[in-house]
Amino acid sequence: MATLTGAQGVATGKYHASVLTNDDKWEPACLTAGKASGDLVFPVPYCPELHFSEFSSALADMKNSVQNRDNAQVSCAGLFIGSHLGFDFPGSWIHIDMAAPVHLGERATGYGVALLVTLFGKASNSKLLQSISPNLPAKNFENSFK
């Protein structure tokens, strides 16, 4: 989770964080956890093959900023994270960009705590958290924590 881009607020607004993942089983789980917790999320595209050119550099392997700010910056940010994990990374990852929902005026909202507790409640010993956590196939959920 990060307040990675101001583009998140443009893409999904001030009430929904953006979510993208390399594993399509986690996206609906995040949406369900967001609705249950009140920390709303909305999916954005993750298609690195379309955004990789945004980071091209004559000097470095990859720039740390996009060339075209009109080309799905929030999705490009997910590509940046995925590239640093490595495209051959065998596990699942989720990126939640929460730049807009984390504040209301000059105050912090506490956004994200309830979302994560709900999303990963099945991994806890709490019956309450287990009951509100999204249902994922057990093998997918267990393998995600290894």
N, C-alpha and C positions, 0 to 999 in steps of 0.2 A: 504494500500500500504506500502511496506517495502522493504528495501534492506536486506532481511532476510537471503538468503543463497548464497554463491558463486556457489552453484550447479545450480542455475538458469542460469548462463552464459553457463554452460556445456549443460544443457537441451535445452535451446531455443536460445542461442547465444547472441551477443552484441546488436542486433537491436530489438529483440522481448523480452518483459517481459513475464513471465509466468502468466497464469491466471487459477485459479481453484475456484470453487463455489459449494455450496450445492444445487443450484437451476439451473437446466439445461436451464432455460429461459435466465439467465444472461450471460452465456458463449457466445452465438452468438451475443448478444448485445455488449459485450466487444470487440469481434472481429470486428464488424461493426464500433464501435466508434474508435477503433485503426486505421483502414484503413482510416476513414474519417479525423482523427486528425493528422495522421502521427506518433503517439505514438503506435507502433505496439505491439500486444500481441499474444501469442500462447497458446492454452490450454494444460494443463498437467493433468494426471489422478488424480482423487480424489476418492480413494477407501480405507477408513480407516480400513476396515476389513482385508486388506492385509498388512497394514503397522504398525498396533498398536503394534506388538511385538518389533518393533525397539526401543520403548521407555520404555521397561520393566525395572524395578528397584527392587532390594531386599529391598530398604529402602523407596523410595518415591512412590507416586502414579504414577509418570511419570518422566522419565529423560528429560532433556532439550536438548538432543543430540541423534542422531541415533546411534545404535550399528554397523550397516553395512553401510558404506558410499557408497557402490555400489548399494544400493537398493532405487532408486528414491528419493533422499534427498529432492528435491523440492516439491514432492508430500507429503512427510512426514512432511514438514514444514506446509503445509495446514492442515494436520491432527492435528498438535500441536495447531494451531489456533482454529480449530473447537472444539477440546476437551476443550479449555478454555472458549469458549462460552457456551459449554454444548451441548451434542448430542441431547438433548431435546429442544434446542433453536427453537422456532417456526418460526423465520424469515429467510430471505435469507441473505447470506453473500457472499462476493467476496473477494478473496485474490489475489493481483497482486504483484508478486515478481519481482522487477525492479533493482536488484543488478548490472547487466551489463549495461543496457541502460542509467543509470543515469550519466555516466561519459564517457568522451572521452579524454584519456590521463590524464592530471592534471586538466581538466576543467569539470564543471558540464554541463549537457545538458538541464536541465529543464524538463526532461522527466516526464510525468504524469499529468501535469497541463492541457494540451490540451485534453488528454484522459478523465479525469474526467469531464471537462466542457462539452465535447461532449456527454459522456455517460449519464450524468444527466441533459442535456439541457432541456428536457421536463418538468423538475420540476422548471424551471426558468420562469421569465416573458418576457424573450428576445425572440422575434420572430426568430431571426437568430439562436440562440442556439436550439430553439425548432425544427427548420427546419433541422438541421444536426444531431440531436439526433436519435439514433436507435428507430425504432418502436417496442414497446412492447405492449402487450394487456394492456389497461388502468387499469384494476383491479389489474394486477400484479405489475404495476409500482407504482400505488398509495399506495398499501399495503406495499410496500417495504420501504416507508418513515414513517411508523407509529411506 
